[in-house]
C-alpha cells in the first residue's frame, strides 16, 4: 500500500504515518508455489481422513482370505497395512515440513513412493483373487471393494496430481504387468474394463486437479482481497482521525479524546512555529510542509518519552496543541521547555543552510471539562510568547487567565 499523496518530500513525514499505521505492500501476484502449498496442506488433511475408509476394504478382503485360506492374499493384506502406515507417517512428516516452510522434496517423494506402493498392492490383491476364485461371488465382492477403494483414494488425492498419479500409476502398472507379463488369465471384457477404468481415472484425476487449482487460486485471491479490504478500512479509519501530513491527531479526534477525560486536570500546550510565513515565502511550501512534519516528529518523540498518555494534534496550519492528562504544572512546563529546545535544534541535510526553526509555546491549566477556557488561556499565553520575542514558553496563571507568566526563554 503506497504512502498517501498528502506526504510530500520529507522522509520524516512518511515515517510519521508508517510508524503509526502499519501498511502492507501492494498485493503480490498469486504464484504456483502459493497454490501448490495450499493444495498440499488440504490434500494431506483429506488423505489422512480418507485412510479411515481403508478399514472397510481391509476387513472385506480379510474375510475373503479366511474363506479361501490364501496365504498370498494374507501377505498382500499385511503389506497394504504397512503401506497405509507408511502413508500416514510420511504424510504427517511432510505436513510438518510444509507448515514450517522447509524444503520438503525428499519427504514428498517418500509419500509418493508409499502411495505408489499402495496402488501396486491393491492391484496384486485383485489379480491374485481373480485367478484363485474365478467367477464366484467372493471375487466379485473383492473386485468391487478394491475398485471402489481405488476410486475413492484417487478422488481424494486428485487435487494434488503428483500424489494421485503415483497411486493410480502403481495400480495401472501392476495390472498391466499381471496381464501382459505374468499371464494372469482374465476375460477380454475384464481386461477392457480395467483399461478403460484406469484411463478414465487418469482423466478424472487431471480434471479434478485442474478444478482444485482454480478453486484454490480463487480462494487465495479472495482471502488476500479480504485482507486488503481490512487494511484499507483500517487506513481510512486512521486517516479520519489523524492529520495526513504529520500523523498527529486532527482537531475532532483530539476533542473527542479530551471529552472522555471528564474532570481530570489536563494542562494544554499550544505551539506555533515562528515566522512560518517567511519560511514558505523564502523556501517554498514544500519546505514549509517538511518543517511542519519535523516539528510534529519532535512533539511525538517528546511525548513518547515524557508523557506517553498525552494527546497531540495539528490544530491548523503551523499550530499544534498538546493535552497532558493528569500532569502537574511543573511537569507541563518541563515538557514545553524540552519541546522548545528540540524544535530550536531542528535541522536536516536537505534543508537550506540558513533555515532556522523555532516555536513559541503557551501553557494553561484546568480540567478537561473546561477545555475551551483552558485553550483560550493557552492561546493568549502563546501570543504573549510571540510578543516577548518568540522561541520561548509562557505560562498562563491557573487562577486568572489574564495574568501571563514568562517561563524560561531561549
C-alpha positions as a Markdown table, in Angstrom:
| # | Residue | x | y | z |
|---|---|---|---|---|
| 1 | Unk | 0.0 | 0.0 | 0.0 |
| 2 | Unk | 1.6 | 3.3 | -1.0 |
| 3 | Unk | 2.1 | 6.2 | 1.3 |
| 4 | Unk | -0.8 | 8.7 | 0.9 |
| 5 | Unk | -0.2 | 11.5 | -1.6 |
| 6 | Unk | -0.5 | 14.1 | 1.2 |
| 7 | Unk | 3.0 | 13.1 | 2.3 |
| 8 | Unk | 5.3 | 15.4 | 0.5 |
| 9 | Unk | 9.1 | 15.2 | 0.2 |
| 10 | Unk | 10.3 | 14.6 | 3.7 |
| 11 | Unk | 11.1 | 11.1 | 4.9 |
| 12 | Unk | 10.3 | 12.1 | 8.5 |
| 13 | Unk | 6.8 | 12.9 | 7.2 |
| 14 | Unk | 6.3 | 9.5 | 5.7 |
| 15 | Unk | 7.7 | 7.8 | 8.8 |
| 16 | Unk | 5.2 | 9.6 | 11.0 |
| 17 | Unk | 2.4 | 7.8 | 9.1 |
| 18 | Unk | 4.1 | 4.5 | 8.7 |
| 19 | Unk | 5.1 | 4.3 | 12.3 |
| 20 | Unk | 1.6 | 5.0 | 13.4 |
| 21 | Unk | -0.2 | 2.7 | 11.0 |
| 22 | Unk | 1.4 | -0.4 | 9.6 |
| 23 | Unk | 0.7 | -0.8 | 5.9 |
| 24 | Unk | 1.4 | -3.8 | 3.6 |
| 25 | Unk | 2.9 | -3.6 | 0.1 |
| 26 | Unk | 0.8 | -3.9 | -2.9 |
| 27 | Unk | -0.9 | -7.3 | -3.2 |
| 28 | Unk | 1.6 | -9.7 | -4.8 |
| 29 | Unk | 0.6 | -12.0 | -7.7 |
| 30 | Unk | -0.5 | -15.4 | -6.8 |
| 31 | Unk | 2.2 | -17.8 | -8.0 |
| 32 | Unk | 2.1 | -21.6 | -8.4 |
| 33 | Unk | 4.1 | -22.1 | -5.2 |
| 34 | Unk | 1.3 | -20.5 | -3.2 |
| 35 | Unk | -1.4 | -22.7 | -4.8 |
| 36 | Unk | 0.8 | -25.8 | -4.5 |
| 37 | Unk | 1.4 | -25.2 | -0.8 |
| 38 | Unk | -2.3 | -24.7 | -0.1 |
| 39 | Unk | -3.3 | -27.8 | -2.1 |
| 40 | Unk | -0.6 | -29.8 | -0.4 |
| 41 | Unk | -1.9 | -29.0 | 3.1 |
| 42 | Unk | -5.5 | -29.5 | 2.1 |
| 43 | Unk | -4.7 | -32.8 | 0.4 |
| 44 | Unk | -2.7 | -34.0 | 3.4 |
| 45 | Unk | -5.7 | -33.4 | 5.7 |
| 46 | Unk | -8.2 | -35.1 | 3.4 |
| 47 | Unk | -5.8 | -38.0 | 2.5 |
| 48 | Unk | -5.3 | -38.8 | 6.2 |
| 49 | Unk | -9.1 | -38.7 | 6.8 |
| 50 | Unk | -9.6 | -40.9 | 3.8 |
| 51 | Unk | -7.4 | -43.6 | 5.2 |
| 52 | Unk | -10.2 | -44.4 | 7.7 |
| 53 | Unk | -12.2 | -45.8 | 4.7 |
| 54 | Unk | -9.4 | -48.4 | 4.3 |
| 55 | Unk | -10.8 | -50.2 | 7.3 |
| 56 | Unk | -13.7 | -51.5 | 5.3 |
| 57 | Unk | -11.9 | -53.0 | 2.3 |
| 58 | Unk | -9.2 | -54.4 | 4.6 |
| 59 | Unk | -11.9 | -56.1 | 6.6 |
| 60 | Unk | -13.7 | -57.5 | 3.5 |
| 61 | Unk | -10.5 | -58.8 | 1.9 |
| 62 | Unk | -9.5 | -60.3 | 5.3 |
| 63 | Unk | -12.8 | -62.1 | 5.3 |
| 64 | Unk | -12.3 | -63.4 | 1.7 |
| 65 | Unk | -8.7 | -64.5 | 2.7 |
| 66 | Unk | -10.1 | -66.5 | 5.6 |
| 67 | Unk | -12.6 | -68.3 | 3.4 |
| 68 | Unk | -10.1 | -69.2 | 0.7 |
| 69 | Unk | -7.2 | -69.9 | 3.1 |
| 70 | Unk | -4.9 | -67.9 | 0.6 |
| 71 | Unk | -1.6 | -67.2 | 2.2 |
| 72 | Unk | -0.6 | -64.8 | -0.6 |
| 73 | Unk | -3.7 | -62.7 | 0.0 |
| 74 | Unk | -2.9 | -62.5 | 3.7 |
| 75 | Unk | 0.6 | -61.4 | 2.7 |
| 76 | Unk | -0.7 | -58.7 | 0.4 |
| 77 | Unk | -3.1 | -57.6 | 3.1 |
| 78 | Unk | -0.3 | -57.2 | 5.6 |
| 79 | Unk | 1.8 | -55.3 | 3.1 |
| 80 | Unk | -1.2 | -53.0 | 2.4 |
| 81 | Unk | -1.5 | -52.2 | 6.1 |
| 82 | Unk | 2.2 | -51.4 | 6.2 |
| 83 | Unk | 1.8 | -49.2 | 3.1 |
| 84 | Unk | -1.0 | -47.3 | 4.8 |
| 85 | Unk | 1.1 | -46.8 | 7.9 |
| 86 | Unk | 3.9 | -45.5 | 5.7 |
| 87 | Unk | 1.5 | -43.1 | 4.0 |
| 88 | Unk | 0.2 | -41.8 | 7.4 |
| 89 | Unk | 3.8 | -41.4 | 8.8 |
| 90 | Unk | 5.3 | -39.8 | 5.6 |
| 91 | Unk | 2.3 | -37.5 | 5.1 |
| 92 | Unk | 2.4 | -36.2 | 8.7 |
| 93 | Unk | 6.2 | -35.7 | 8.3 |
| 94 | Unk | 5.6 | -33.8 | 5.0 |
| 95 | Unk | 2.8 | -31.7 | 6.6 |
| 96 | Unk | 5.1 | -30.5 | 9.4 |
| 97 | Unk | 7.7 | -29.5 | 6.8 |
| 98 | Unk | 5.2 | -27.6 | 4.6 |
| 99 | Unk | 3.7 | -25.8 | 7.6 |
| 100 | Unk | 7.2 | -24.8 | 8.7 |
| 101 | Unk | 8.2 | -23.6 | 5.3 |
| 102 | Unk | 11.0 | -26.1 | 5.0 |
| 103 | Unk | 12.2 | -27.8 | 1.8 |
| 104 | Unk | 10.1 | -30.9 | 1.5 |
| 105 | Unk | 11.2 | -32.6 | -1.7 |
| 106 | Unk | 12.5 | -35.8 | 0.0 |
| 107 | Unk | 9.5 | -36.1 | 2.2 |
| 108 | Unk | 7.1 | -35.6 | -0.7 |
| 109 | Unk | 9.0 | -38.3 | -2.7 |
| 110 | Unk | 8.7 | -40.7 | 0.2 |
| 111 | Unk | 5.0 | -40.1 | 0.4 |
| 112 | Unk | 4.6 | -40.6 | -3.4 |
| 113 | Unk | 6.5 | -43.9 | -3.1 |
| 114 | Unk | 4.2 | -45.0 | -0.3 |
| 115 | Unk | 1.1 | -44.1 | -2.4 |
| 116 | Unk | 2.5 | -45.9 | -5.5 |
| 117 | Unk | 3.3 | -49.0 | -3.3 |
| 118 | Unk | -0.3 | -48.9 | -2.1 |
| 119 | Unk | -1.7 | -48.9 | -5.6 |
| 120 | Unk | 0.6 | -51.8 | -6.6 |
| 121 | Unk | -0.5 | -53.9 | -3.7 |
| 122 | Unk | -4.2 | -53.2 | -4.4 |
| 123 | Unk | -3.7 | -54.4 | -8.0 |
| 124 | Unk | -1.7 | -57.5 | -6.8 |
| 125 | Unk | -4.6 | -58.4 | -4.4 |
| 126 | Unk | -7.2 | -58.1 | -7.2 |
| 127 | Unk | -5.1 | -60.2 | -9.7 |
| 128 | Unk | -4.5 | -62.9 | -7.1 |
| 129 | Unk | -8.1 | -63.1 | -6.0 |
| 130 | Unk | -9.3 | -63.1 | -9.7 |
| 131 | Unk | -7.2 | -66.1 | -10.7 |
| 132 | Unk | -7.8 | -68.0 | -7.5 |
| 133 | Unk | -11.5 | -68.0 | -7.1 |
| 134 | Unk | -12.6 | -67.4 | -10.7 |
| 135 | Unk | -16.1 | -66.1 | -11.2 |
| 136 | Unk | -17.5 | -66.6 | -7.8 |
| 137 | Unk | -19.4 | -64.1 | -5.7 |
| 138 | Unk | -16.3 | -63.7 | -3.5 |
| 139 | Unk | -14.1 | -62.5 | -6.3 |
| 140 | Unk | -16.8 | -60.1 | -7.5 |
| 141 | Unk | -17.1 | -58.7 | -3.9 |
| 142 | Unk | -13.4 | -58.4 | -3.7 |
| 143 | Unk | -13.0 | -56.7 | -7.1 |
| 144 | Unk | -15.8 | -54.2 | -6.4 |
| 145 | Unk | -14.3 | -53.5 | -2.9 |
| 146 | Unk | -10.8 | -52.8 | -4.4 |
| 147 | Unk | -12.1 | -50.8 | -7.3 |
| 148 | Unk | -14.3 | -48.6 | -5.1 |
| 149 | Unk | -11.4 | -48.1 | -2.7 |
| 150 | Unk | -9.1 | -47.1 | -5.6 |
| 151 | Unk | -11.7 | -44.7 | -7.0 |
| 152 | Unk | -12.2 | -43.0 | -3.6 |
| 153 | Unk | -8.5 | -42.8 | -3.0 |
| 154 | Unk | -7.8 | -41.3 | -6.4 |
| 155 | Unk | -10.6 | -38.7 | -6.0 |
| 156 | Unk | -9.3 | -37.7 | -2.5 |
| 157 | Unk | -5.7 | -37.4 | -3.8 |
| 158 | Unk | -6.6 | -35.9 | -7.2 |
| 159 | Unk | -6.2 | -32.2 | -6.2 |
| 160 | Unk | -2.5 | -33.0 | -5.9 |
| 161 | Unk | -1.7 | -34.5 | -9.2 |
| 162 | Unk | 1.8 | -35.6 | -8.0 |
| 163 | Unk | 0.2 | -37.8 | -5.4 |
| 164 | Unk | -2.9 | -39.1 | -7.3 |
| 165 | Unk | -0.8 | -40.2 | -10.3 |
| 166 | Unk | 1.7 | -42.4 | -8.4 |
| 167 | Unk | -1.2 | -44.2 | -6.7 |
| 168 | Unk | -3.1 | -44.7 | -9.9 |
| 169 | Unk | 0.1 | -45.3 | -11.8 |
| 170 | Unk | 1.2 | -48.1 | -9.4 |
| 171 | Unk | -2.2 | -49.7 | -9.7 |
| 172 | Unk | -2.2 | -49.5 | -13.5 |
| 173 | Unk | 1.4 | -50.7 | -13.9 |
| 174 | Unk | 0.7 | -53.7 | -11.7 |
| 175 | Unk | -2.5 | -54.7 | -13.5 |
| 176 | Unk | -0.7 | -54.4 | -16.9 |
| 177 | Unk | 2.2 | -56.4 | -15.7 |
| 178 | Unk | 0.0 | -59.1 | -14.3 |
| 179 | Unk | -2.0 | -59.4 | -17.6 |
| 180 | Unk | 0.7 | -59.0 | -20.2 |
| 181 | Unk | 3.9 | -60.1 | -18.4 |
| 182 | Unk | 2.8 | -62.7 | -15.9 |
| 183 | Unk | -0.1 | -64.2 | -18.0 |
| 184 | Unk | -2.9 | -63.6 | -15.5 |
| 185 | Unk | -6.0 | -65.1 | -17.0 |
| 186 | Unk | -8.7 | -62.5 | -17.4 |
| 187 | Unk | -11.6 | -62.3 | -19.9 |
| 188 | Unk | -11.4 | -59.8 | -22.7 |
| 189 | Unk | -14.2 | -57.9 | -21.1 |
| 190 | Unk | -12.4 | -57.7 | -17.8 |
| 191 | Unk | -9.2 | -56.5 | -19.5 |
| 192 | Unk | -11.0 | -53.8 | -21.5 |
| 193 | Unk | -12.9 | -52.8 | -18.4 |
| 194 | Unk | -9.7 | -52.4 | -16.4 |
| 195 | Unk | -8.0 | -50.5 | -19.2 |
| 196 | Unk | -10.9 | -48.0 | -19.6 |
| 197 | Unk | -11.2 | -47.6 | -15.9 |
| 198 | Unk | -7.6 | -46.7 | -15.5 |
| 199 | Unk | -7.8 | -44.2 | -18.4 |
| 200 | Unk | -11.0 | -42.7 | -17.0 |
| 201 | Unk | -9.4 | -42.3 | -13.6 |
| 202 | Unk | -6.4 | -40.5 | -15.1 |
| 203 | Unk | -8.8 | -38.1 | -16.9 |
| 204 | Unk | -10.9 | -37.6 | -13.8 |
| 205 | Unk | -7.8 | -37.0 | -11.7 |
| 206 | Unk | -6.5 | -34.5 | -14.1 |
| 207 | Unk | -9.9 | -32.7 | -14.3 |
| 208 | Unk | -10.3 | -32.6 | -10.5 |
| 209 | Unk | -6.7 | -31.4 | -10.1 |
| 210 | Unk | -7.3 | -28.6 | -12.6 |
| 211 | Unk | -10.5 | -27.5 | -10.8 |
| 212 | Unk | -8.8 | -27.8 | -7.4 |
| 213 | Unk | -6.0 | -25.4 | -8.6 |
| 214 | Unk | -8.5 | -22.9 | -10.0 |
| 215 | Unk | -10.6 | -23.0 | -6.8 |
| 216 | Unk | -7.5 | -22.7 | -4.6 |
| 217 | Unk | -6.2 | -19.8 | -6.6 |
| 218 | Unk | -9.6 | -18.1 | -6.3 |
| 219 | Unk | -9.7 | -18.8 | -2.6 |
| 220 | Unk | -6.3 | -17.3 | -2.1 |
| 221 | Unk | -7.3 | -14.2 | -4.1 |
| 222 | Unk | -10.5 | -13.8 | -2.1 |
| 223 | Unk | -8.5 | -14.1 | 1.2 |
| 224 | Unk | -5.9 | -11.5 | 0.0 |
| 225 | Unk | -8.6 | -9.2 | -1.2 |
| 226 | Unk | -10.4 | -9.5 | 2.2 |
| 227 | Unk | -7.1 | -8.7 | 4.0 |
| 228 | Unk | -6.5 | -5.7 | 1.7 |
| 229 | Unk | -10.1 | -4.5 | 2.4 |
| 230 | Unk | -9.5 | -4.8 | 6.1 |
| 231 | Unk | -6.2 | -2.8 | 5.8 |
| 232 | Unk | -7.9 | -0.2 | 3.6 |
| 233 | Unk | -10.7 | 0.2 | 6.2 |
| 234 | Unk | -8.1 | 0.5 | 8.9 |
| 235 | Unk | -6.2 | 3.0 | 6.9 |
| 236 | Unk | -9.4 | 5.0 | 6.2 |
| 237 | Unk | -10.3 | 4.9 | 9.9 |
| 238 | Unk | -6.8 | 6.1 | 10.8 |
| 239 | Unk | -6.8 | 8.9 | 8.3 |
| 240 | Unk | -10.2 | 10.1 | 9.5 |
| 241 | Unk | -8.7 | 10.7 | 13.0 |
| 242 | Unk | -5.2 | 11.9 | 12.0 |
| 243 | Unk | -3.6 | 14.7 | 10.1 |
| 244 | Unk | -2.3 | 13.1 | 6.9 |
| 245 | Unk | 0.8 | 15.4 | 6.7 |
| 246 | Unk | 2.1 | 14.9 | 10.3 |
| 247 | Unk | 0.4 | 11.7 | 11.6 |
| 248 | Unk | -0.8 | 13.5 | 14.7 |
| 249 | Unk | -4.4 | 13.6 | 15.7 |
| 250 | Unk | -6.7 | 16.0 | 13.9 |
| 251 | Unk | -8.8 | 18.5 | 15.8 |
| 252 | Unk | -12.1 | 16.4 | 16.1 |
| 253 | Unk | -10.1 | 13.4 | 17.3 |
| 254 | Unk | -8.3 | 15.5 | 20.0 |
| 255 | Unk | -11.6 | 17.0 | 21.1 |
| 256 | Unk | -13.2 | 13.5 | 21.3 |
| 257 | Unk | -10.3 | 12.3 | 23.4 |
| 258 | Unk | -10.5 | 15.2 | 25.8 |
| 259 | Unk | -14.2 | 14.8 | 26.1 |
| 260 | Unk | -13.6 | 11.4 | 27.7 |
| 261 | Unk | -11.4 | 12.8 | 30.5 |
| 262 | Unk | -14.1 | 14.5 | 32.5 |
| 263 | Unk | -12.7 | 16.4 | 35.5 |
| 264 | Unk | -9.2 | 15.2 | 35.0 |
| 265 | Unk | -6.7 | 18.0 | 35.3 |
| 266 | Unk | -5.4 | 18.4 | 31.8 |
| 267 | Unk | -2.7 | 21.1 | 31.1 |
| 268 | Unk | -2.8 | 22.4 | 27.5 |
| 269 | Unk | 0.2 | 23.5 | 25.5 |
| 270 | Unk | -0.1 | 25.4 | 22.2 |
| 271 | Unk | 2.9 | 25.6 | 19.9 |
| 272 | Unk | 3.1 | 27.9 | 16.9 |
| 273 | Unk | 6.1 | 27.8 | 14.5 |
| 274 | Unk | 7.7 | 31.2 | 14.5 |
| 275 | Unk | 7.8 | 33.2 | 11.2 |
| 276 | Unk | 6.3 | 30.3 | 9.3 |
| 277 | Unk | 5.0 | 32.6 | 6.5 |
| 278 | Unk | 8.6 | 33.7 | 5.9 |
| 279 | Unk | 9.7 | 30.1 | 5.6 |
| 280 | Unk | 7.0 | 29.5 | 3.0 |
| 281 | Unk | 7.8 | 32.7 | 1.2 |
| 282 | Unk | 11.6 | 32.2 | 1.2 |
| 283 | Unk | 11.9 | 28.5 | 0.7 |
| 284 | Unk | 8.6 | 27.3 | -0.7 |
| 285 | Unk | 5.6 | 25.4 | 0.6 |
| 286 | Unk | 7.2 | 22.1 | 0.2 |
| 287 | Unk | 9.9 | 23.2 | 2.6 |
| 288 | Unk | 7.2 | 24.5 | 4.9 |
| 289 | Unk | 5.5 | 21.2 | 4.9 |
| 290 | Unk | 8.8 | 19.5 | 5.7 |
| 291 | Unk | 9.2 | 21.8 | 8.7 |
| 292 | Unk | 5.7 | 21.1 | 9.9 |
| 293 | Unk | 6.4 | 17.4 | 9.7 |
| 294 | Unk | 9.7 | 17.7 | 11.6 |
| 295 | Unk | 8.1 | 19.7 | 14.4 |
| 296 | Unk | 5.4 | 17.1 | 14.7 |
| 297 | Unk | 8.1 | 14.4 | 15.0 |
| 298 | Unk | 9.6 | 16.4 | 17.8 |
| 299 | Unk | 6.3 | 16.5 | 19.6 |
| 300 | Unk | 5.8 | 12.8 | 19.2 |
| 301 | Unk | 9.3 | 11.9 | 20.4 |
| 302 | Unk | 8.9 | 14.3 | 23.4 |
| 303 | Unk | 5.6 | 12.8 | 24.5 |
| 304 | Unk | 6.8 | 9.2 | 24.0 |
| 305 | Unk | 9.5 | 9.9 | 26.5 |
| 306 | Unk | 7.9 | 12.3 | 29.0 |
| 307 | Unk | 4.1 | 11.8 | 28.7 |
| 308 | Unk | 3.0 | 8.6 | 26.8 |
| 309 | Unk | -0.6 | 9.3 | 27.7 |
| 310 | Unk | -0.5 | 12.8 | 26.2 |
| 311 | Unk | -2.6 | 13.8 | 23.2 |
| 312 | Unk | -1.1 | 15.8 | 20.4 |
| 313 | Unk | -2.8 | 17.3 | 17.4 |
| 314 | Unk | -2.2 | 19.6 | 14.5 |
| 315 | Unk | -4.7 | 22.3 | 15.3 |
| 316 | Unk | -4.3 | 24.1 | 12.0 |
| 317 | Unk | -1.6 | 25.4 | 9.7 |
| 318 | Unk | 1.6 | 25.6 | 11.7 |
| 319 | Unk | -0.1 | 25.4 | 15.1 |
| 320 | Unk | -0.1 | 22.4 | 17.3 |
| 321 | Unk | -1.9 | 21.5 | 20.6 |
| 322 | Unk | -0.9 | 19.1 | 23.3 |
| 323 | Unk | -3.1 | 17.9 | 26.1 |
| 324 | Unk | -1.4 | 16.3 | 29.2 |
| 325 | Unk | -4.0 | 14.4 | 31.3 |
| 326 | Unk | -3.1 | 14.0 | 35.0 |
| 327 | Unk | 0.0 | 16.2 | 34.7 |
| 328 | Unk | 1.2 | 18.7 | 37.3 |
| 329 | Unk | 2.0 | 22.3 | 36.3 |
| 330 | Unk | 5.8 | 21.8 | 36.8 |
| 331 | Unk | 5.7 | 18.7 | 34.6 |
| 332 | Unk | 3.8 | 20.5 | 31.8 |
| 333 | Unk | 6.3 | 23.4 | 32.0 |
| 334 | Unk | 9.2 | 21.0 | 31.7 |
| 335 | Unk | 7.7 | 19.2 | 28.7 |
| 336 | Unk | 7.0 | 22.5 | 27.0 |
| 337 | Unk | 10.6 | 23.7 | 27.6 |
| 338 | Unk | 12.0 | 20.3 | 26.4 |
| 339 | Unk | 9.9 | 20.7 | 23.2 |
| 340 | Unk | 11.0 | 24.3 | 22.7 |
| 341 | Unk | 14.7 | 23.2 | 22.8 |
| 342 | Unk | 14.1 | 20.2 | 20.5 |
| 343 | Unk | 12.4 | 22.4 | 17.9 |
| 344 | Unk | 15.2 | 25.0 | 18.1 |
| 345 | Unk | 17.7 | 22.3 | 17.3 |
| 346 | Unk | 15.9 | 21.0 | 14.2 |
| 347 | Unk | 17.9 | 20.7 | 11.0 |
| 348 | Unk | 18.1 | 18.4 | 8.1 |
| 349 | Unk | 20.8 | 17.7 | 5.5 |
| 350 | Unk | 18.4 | 18.6 | 2.7 |
| 351 | Unk | 17.3 | 21.9 | 4.3 |
| 352 | Unk | 18.8 | 25.3 | 3.3 |
| 353 | Unk | 21.7 | 26.2 | 5.5 |
| 354 | Unk | 20.2 | 29.5 | 6.6 |
| 355 | Unk | 16.9 | 28.0 | 7.6 |
| 356 | Unk | 16.2 | 28.2 | 11.4 |
| 357 | Unk | 13.1 | 26.8 | 13.1 |
| 358 | Unk | 11.8 | 27.9 | 16.5 |
| 359 | Unk | 8.5 | 27.8 | 18.2 |
| 360 | Unk | 6.5 | 29.9 | 20.6 |
| 361 | Unk | 4.6 | 27.9 | 23.3 |
| 362 | Unk | 1.8 | 28.8 | 25.6 |
| 363 | Unk | 0.7 | 26.8 | 28.6 |
| 364 | Unk | -2.6 | 26.8 | 30.6 |
| 365 | Unk | -4.0 | 24.5 | 33.3 |
| 366 | Unk | -7.5 | 23.3 | 34.0 |
| 367 | Unk | -9.8 | 20.3 | 34.0 |
| 368 | Unk | -10.6 | 18.6 | 30.7 |
| 369 | Unk | -14.3 | 19.6 | 31.1 |
| 370 | Unk | -13.2 | 23.3 | 30.8 |
| 371 | Unk | -11.1 | 22.7 | 27.7 |
| 372 | Unk | -12.5 | 25.7 | 25.9 |
| 373 | Unk | -11.5 | 28.0 | 28.7 |
| 374 | Unk | -8.1 | 26.4 | 29.1 |
| 375 | Unk | -7.5 | 26.6 | 25.4 |
| 376 | Unk | -8.2 | 30.3 | 25.3 |
| 377 | Unk | -5.7 | 30.9 | 28.1 |
| 378 | Unk | -3.0 | 28.8 | 26.4 |
| 379 | Unk | -3.7 | 30.7 | 23.2 |
| 380 | Unk | -3.3 | 34.0 | 25.0 |
| 381 | Unk | -0.1 | 32.8 | 26.5 |
| 382 | Unk | 1.3 | 31.6 | 23.2 |
| 383 | Unk | 0.6 | 35.1 | 21.6 |
| 384 | Unk | 2.3 | 36.7 | 24.6 |
| 385 | Unk | 5.4 | 34.5 | 23.9 |
| 386 | Unk | 5.3 | 35.8 | 20.3 |
| 387 | Unk | 5.2 | 39.4 | 21.7 |
| 388 | Unk | 8.1 | 38.7 | 24.1 |
| 389 | Unk | 10.4 | 37.8 | 21.2 |
| 390 | Unk | 9.4 | 34.2 | 20.1 |
| 391 | Unk | 11.3 | 31.0 | 20.8 |
| 392 | Unk | 10.1 | 30.9 | 24.4 |
| 393 | Unk | 7.5 | 29.3 | 26.7 |
| 394 | Unk | 4.9 | 31.4 | 28.5 |
| 395 | Unk | 2.5 | 30.0 | 31.1 |
| 396 | Unk | -0.9 | 31.5 | 32.0 |
| 397 | Unk | -1.7 | 31.6 | 35.7 |
| 398 | Unk | -4.3 | 28.9 | 36.5 |
| 399 | Unk | -6.3 | 31.2 | 38.7 |
| 400 | Unk | -6.5 | 34.1 | 36.3 |
| 401 | Unk | -6.1 | 33.5 | 32.6 |
| 402 | Unk | -5.3 | 37.2 | 32.0 |
| 403 | Unk | -2.1 | 37.1 | 34.0 |
| 404 | Unk | 0.8 | 35.9 | 31.9 |
| 405 | Unk | 3.9 | 34.5 | 33.5 |
| 406 | Unk | 7.0 | 34.1 | 31.2 |
| 407 | Unk | 8.7 | 30.8 | 31.6 |
| 408 | Unk | 12.3 | 30.1 | 30.6 |
| 409 | Unk | 13.2 | 31.9 | 27.4 |
| 410 | Unk | 15.8 | 31.0 | 24.8 |
